[in-house]
Amino acid sequence: MARESLKAREIKRQKLVDKYADKRAELKKAGDWVGLQKLPLNSNPIRLHNRCKITGRPKGYMRMFGISRINFREMASKGLIPGVKKSSW
């Protein structure tokens, strides 16, 4: 499990990105690069990192489900994800 502080940091970044999205778009459209530089660094969507919603694991993230590959496999085996069935042959 990831530390709670890392999860909280990602949530804080997401809030900043949402807050400044409109202003950032306007400044880009106007070509005001100085104005863009004055915005907080963490308001840039590039700084966001995908993390598992359950454990906070940063690697092995599956975008379609929002969880890591390890949690995906466990949940698929238990039948907790609708439409997904673990195959075996």
Residue frames relative to the residue before (quaternion, step in Angstrom):
aa qw qx qy qz dx dy dz
M 1.0000 0.0000 0.0000 0.0000 0.00 0.00 0.00
A 0.4569 -0.6713 0.5144 0.2756 3.51 -1.06 0.78
R 0.5828 -0.5665 0.4398 0.3821 3.54 -1.19 0.48
E 0.5887 -0.5993 0.4157 0.3485 3.54 -1.12 0.70
S 0.6160 0.5622 -0.3555 0.4219 3.58 1.06 -0.66
L 0.6449 0.5125 -0.3288 0.4618 3.61 1.05 -0.70
K 0.6332 0.5162 -0.3264 0.4755 3.57 1.03 -0.76
A 0.6584 0.5148 -0.3009 0.4592 3.57 0.97 -0.91
R 0.6275 0.5432 -0.3323 0.4480 3.58 1.03 -0.79
E 0.6557 0.5045 -0.3113 0.4676 3.59 0.98 -0.83
I 0.6375 0.5172 -0.3269 0.4682 3.59 1.01 -0.78
K 0.6385 0.5264 -0.3153 0.4647 3.58 1.02 -0.84
R 0.6441 0.5125 -0.3168 0.4712 3.59 0.98 -0.83
Q 0.6459 0.5265 -0.3241 0.4478 3.59 0.93 -0.88
K 0.6419 0.5179 -0.3247 0.4630 3.59 0.99 -0.79
L 0.6553 0.5075 -0.3115 0.4648 3.60 0.98 -0.83
V 0.6300 0.5290 -0.3304 0.4627 3.58 1.00 -0.81
D 0.6706 0.4940 -0.2962 0.4675 3.59 0.93 -0.91
K 0.6525 0.5422 -0.3104 0.4288 3.56 0.99 -0.88
Y 0.7972 0.3216 -0.1422 0.4907 3.58 0.87 -0.97
A 0.3591 0.7692 -0.4782 0.2252 3.63 1.21 0.08
D 0.6930 0.4754 -0.2858 0.4605 3.60 0.83 -0.97
K 0.6653 0.5025 -0.3026 0.4618 3.56 0.92 -0.93
R 0.6348 0.5327 -0.3167 0.4615 3.57 1.02 -0.85
A 0.6539 0.5129 -0.3115 0.4607 3.59 0.95 -0.86
E 0.6487 0.5156 -0.3163 0.4619 3.60 0.98 -0.86
L 0.6743 0.4971 -0.2999 0.4564 3.57 0.88 -0.93
K 0.6394 0.5141 -0.3301 0.4667 3.60 1.02 -0.75
K 0.6538 0.5227 -0.3137 0.4482 3.56 0.95 -0.90
A 0.6972 0.4579 -0.2581 0.4875 3.58 1.04 -0.83
G 0.4181 -0.7173 0.4618 0.3121 3.59 1.21 -0.36
D 0.4064 0.7135 -0.4647 0.3314 3.57 1.21 0.51
W 0.1141 -0.8426 0.5249 0.0383 3.58 0.20 1.29
V 0.6008 0.5480 -0.3604 0.4570 3.58 1.13 -0.56
G 0.6456 0.5149 -0.3095 0.4716 3.57 1.02 -0.80
L 0.6313 0.5283 -0.3285 0.4631 3.57 1.06 -0.73
Q 0.6552 0.5253 -0.3117 0.4446 3.57 1.01 -0.78
K 0.6529 0.5276 -0.3151 0.4429 3.56 1.16 -0.54
L 0.5392 0.6027 -0.4129 0.4190 3.59 1.23 -0.23
P 0.6171 -0.5427 0.3977 0.4081 3.62 -1.15 0.44
L 0.5809 -0.6151 0.4071 0.3442 3.58 -1.03 0.78
N 0.7123 0.4657 -0.2629 0.4546 3.56 0.94 -0.86
S 0.5386 0.6002 -0.4272 0.4089 3.60 1.21 0.14
N 0.5356 0.6059 -0.4023 0.4292 3.57 1.30 -0.01
P 0.4486 -0.7219 0.4495 0.2749 3.65 -0.67 1.01
I 0.5219 0.6338 -0.4140 0.3932 3.60 1.22 -0.34
R 0.6661 0.5376 -0.3006 0.4206 3.57 1.07 -0.70
L 0.5259 0.6249 -0.4221 0.3934 3.61 1.22 -0.17
H 0.1286 -0.7757 0.6146 0.0639 3.54 -1.12 0.70
N 0.4275 -0.7023 0.5036 0.2653 3.58 -0.85 0.93
R 0.0016 0.7872 -0.6158 0.0336 3.55 -0.92 0.97
C 0.5953 -0.5616 0.4459 0.3625 3.53 -1.22 0.62
K 0.4661 -0.7014 0.4680 0.2679 3.58 -0.88 0.94
I 0.6877 0.4820 -0.2760 0.4675 3.58 1.15 -0.56
T 0.8324 0.2112 -0.0753 0.5067 3.58 0.65 -1.11
G 0.4371 -0.6957 0.4643 0.3306 3.61 1.14 -0.50
R 0.3645 0.7456 -0.4845 0.2767 3.59 1.26 0.20
P 0.3369 -0.7849 0.4849 0.1878 3.62 -0.73 1.02
K 0.7300 0.3971 -0.2374 0.5031 3.60 1.12 -0.49
G 0.7811 0.3017 -0.2355 0.4934 3.55 -1.18 0.55
Y 0.3185 0.7722 -0.4848 0.2594 3.58 1.13 0.68
M 0.1930 -0.7678 0.6019 0.1043 3.58 -0.92 0.92
R 0.3913 -0.7732 0.4533 0.2086 3.56 -0.34 1.29
M 0.6396 0.5685 -0.3337 0.3955 3.54 0.93 -0.88
F 0.7852 0.3012 -0.1431 0.5218 3.57 1.09 -0.73
G 0.4077 -0.7459 0.4457 0.2806 3.60 1.21 -0.33
I 0.6689 0.4449 -0.3027 0.5127 3.58 1.24 0.39
S 0.5984 -0.5672 0.4191 0.3802 3.56 -1.28 0.26
R 0.6741 -0.5136 0.3541 0.3955 3.55 -1.26 0.38
I 0.6302 0.5465 -0.3344 0.4386 3.57 1.08 -0.71
N 0.6790 0.4611 -0.2809 0.4974 3.58 0.91 -0.92
F 0.6060 0.5585 -0.3549 0.4415 3.57 1.05 -0.73
R 0.6738 0.5010 -0.3004 0.4524 3.57 0.87 -0.95
E 0.6560 0.5079 -0.3122 0.4629 3.59 0.93 -0.87
M 0.6975 0.4722 -0.2746 0.4638 3.57 0.86 -0.96
A 0.6356 0.5172 -0.3334 0.4662 3.59 1.05 -0.72
S 0.6412 0.5264 -0.3230 0.4554 3.59 1.00 -0.76
K 0.7048 0.4459 -0.2520 0.4909 3.57 1.07 -0.77
G 0.4646 -0.6973 0.4299 0.3365 3.59 1.29 -0.23
L 0.4075 0.7443 -0.4443 0.2872 3.58 1.17 0.52
I 0.6790 0.4303 -0.2867 0.5211 3.59 1.25 -0.27
P 0.3843 -0.7518 0.4823 0.2334 3.60 -0.50 1.14
G 0.8175 0.2530 -0.2052 0.4749 3.55 -0.99 0.88
V 0.6674 0.4470 -0.3024 0.5131 3.60 1.25 0.01
K 0.0069 -0.7890 0.6136 -0.0301 3.52 -0.89 1.00
K 0.4144 -0.6967 0.5220 0.2650 3.57 -0.85 0.92
S 0.2533 -0.7836 0.5517 0.1318 3.53 -0.74 1.07
S 0.0250 0.7659 -0.6425 0.0000 3.53 -1.23 0.53
W 0.0256 -0.8074 0.5894 -0.0084 3.57 -1.02 0.75
